Every structure is written in structure tokens, then in C-alpha cells.
Amino acid sequence: MAFSLIPCHLAQSIYWLTPARLKEHGIRLVLADLDNTLASYEEALPSPSLRAWKEELEQNGITLFVVSNSRKSRRCPDFCEALGIPYVRHAGKPGTKGFEKALAQTGIPAEQAIMVGDQIFTDTLGGNRAGITTVLVKPITWGKNPGRRLRYAIETPFRWVALRSKTTGTVVDPKGQ
């Protein structure tokens, strides 16, 4: 398990991750953070564009699965049930148990999965530790929470390193080929 705060790849949003790109690299499972990755904190239900993206993934044999640290009791279950996707809540990221649970539930190995999220200290670190290719996306909204804004500011140097060391928006074979 690698301890790394550097994401494998960067993307502007989840919508850059098309089924064609994912299939080209053998990806069958998209693990995703919920808040500020799939939807803003204020969105109670999935948007039409998120629903369409999820359907496009499914039509191509790719599973979307939420791995969330959300502490709100109904946030993750209600959102994921409305979208019709499986989830692990209280995942404990950057710990690996939530990722391991998702992989076990789907039966898809880490080599055929990616973890998409907006935060380095939870999504990227946790995915890297679990041996899953990580994709860091730009947060949907910076929000009003000063703690969240500070956290994103602290992450800035790691985003710069990733930008300089990887081609932005490129998903490569998880085996590095």
C-alpha cells in the first residue's frame, strides 16, 4: 500500500471520464466520492447530467459506486438510492476498508477500478493506499465553509506536483503501460 498524496491523474470533472476512455484502459469500476465530486453539497438529488453519465457507464459494463465519508445520516443513502447505485458510507477515507468493501461487493479487482474524488487527503490518499488508480477532479464548488476552503488551499502544492508530473486529464493503464 503506497502512501502518496499525489493523484495518478487529474481531470476537470467526472464527465471527462467517458466509457470509451475507461474501457480502453480496462476499467470496469468507478469508485467516486459523493460531495463535490458527483454533486455539490447542496444537491439533494442527482442531476440529469449525472443520471445520463451513470446510464452511459452502465450501458458499457462499467459500475459506478460511491465511497463516501459523509456524516449526514441520510445524505449518501438517499442520493445513491435515487441514482440507483451501490455505496459505502462512513468509509473512513483515507483508510482502505471502505475501498476494500466496495471491491469485495462488486467482485472487481483494484486493477480494474479507479477512485475519483475532489480531495487529496481522503480520496487520493485512500485510493492510492488501496492500490487503486486515483483521479483528482476539480471541486464542483468551493463552498462557504472556511475549513473546506483552507483544506483545498493546503492541497494546492500537491495539485501542482500532479499537474507537472502527469498529463492533465489522461487516464493511463493502471499497470502503468
N, C-alpha and C positions, 0 to 999 in steps of 0.2 A: 504494500500500500504506500503510494507516493504522497509525501507531504509537499504539496505545491499550491501556491496561491496564484499561479499563472494559468489562465484558461488555455485549453488546446486551440480554441478558435474564437473569433469574435463575429458577431452579426448584428445588424441594426435591429432586427426583431425576429420573432418566431417565423414570420411569413417568408423569410429568406430560405428557410428550411423546407424546400419543396420535396415532394415524394421522389421525384427524379434524382435530385441530389443525394437524398438519403439512400435510396435503393442502389445507386451507383457505388456506394461505399459499404453495402451490406447491412445497413441499419434497419432493424425491424422494430425497435422500441425507442420512443422519445419520452424520456422522463423529463418532466417540466415542473418548475416552481409555479405556484399559482399567482401570488400577489406581485404585481409589477412586471410579470413575465407574460402570463396568459391574459391577465386582466388587471386594471388598476384596482387599488384598494377599495375604491368607491363602487365598482361594478358588482352588483349582486348576482347578476345572471350573465351567461356567455353572450357575447356579441354575435351578430350574424356572420361577420368575417371569421371569428374563431370557430363557429359551428361549421362553416364551409371548409376551413382548413382541416379540421378534425375529420370531416367526411372524406376529404381528398386523401388524407393519410390512410384511413381505414380501407378505402377502395384499392389502395396499393399495398395492402397487407402490413401496414405499419400501425402499431398500437401507441396511442397517447395515454400517458399515465402520470398523474400528479403526485409529486413528493413534496409535501408542504410542512413547514414549521408553524403554520397558523395556530394561534392560541384561541381564536374565536370558536366557540363550541360548534356552531352550525355553518360557518363560512365555507370550509372545504367540502364537507359532505353535500350541502345544498348546491353549491356551484357544480361540483363534479357529477352529481346525480342529474342535474339539469342538462349537462353536456353529454351524459351517458358514457362516462369514462371511469376507470378504477382509480383509486387514490390511496395514499398512506398519509395520514395527518399526524401531527406531533412527531415528525420524522426524526427529530434530534440532529439535524444537519448542523455541523459538519461531520457528525458521527456517520458510520456506514450502515447501521441497522435498517434504517428506512429504505435505503437503496437495495440492500440485500433482500428485504421483504418484497419489494416491487419485482426484483429479478426472479425470486422464487415463485411469486404469484403468477407471473407470466410464463415462466419456463424459458425465458430468453436470456442467453449469456451476456455478460458485461461487454464482450467484444462486439456485440450486435446492437448495442444501446448507446445513446448519447444522453447527457444531462444538460438541459437548457435552463439558465437562470440569470437573474439580474444582479446577484450579489456574489462577491468573491469569497467572503469569509464563511459562507454557508454552502451555496450551490456549487461553486467551483472547487473549493477545498474538499467538500464532502464527496463530490463526484470523482475527483482525482484520487482521493484516498480509497474509494471503492473500485478503482480500476476502470472507470467509465470515462469515455471521451467527453470533455466538457466544452460547452458553447456558452459564452457570456454574451448576453444581449443588453442593449441599452435599456435602462428602466423606462417603462411606459410614461411615468410621471415622477417628478422629483418630490412631489407631495409637500405638505405643510409641516410635517413632523421634523423638528430641528435635529433630532437624533439620527433620523434616516439620512438627512442631508449631510450631516457630519460623517456618517459611515461611508456614503458614496465619495465624499472628499478624501477620506483616508484610503479608499480603494484606487484613487486616480493613478498613483505610480505603478500599480500592478497592471492596470489597463494599458498604460503607456508601454510597459515592457512587453505585454502581449501583442500590442499593435506593431511594435518594432520587430518582434521575433516570429510573427505569423502573418500570413496574408489575410487581411480582414475579410471575414465572410466566407472563408474557404473551409469546407469540411473535407478532411482527408480520411483515408482508410485508417480505422482505429489501430491497425497494426503498424502504422507509420509508413506504408508503402505508397 
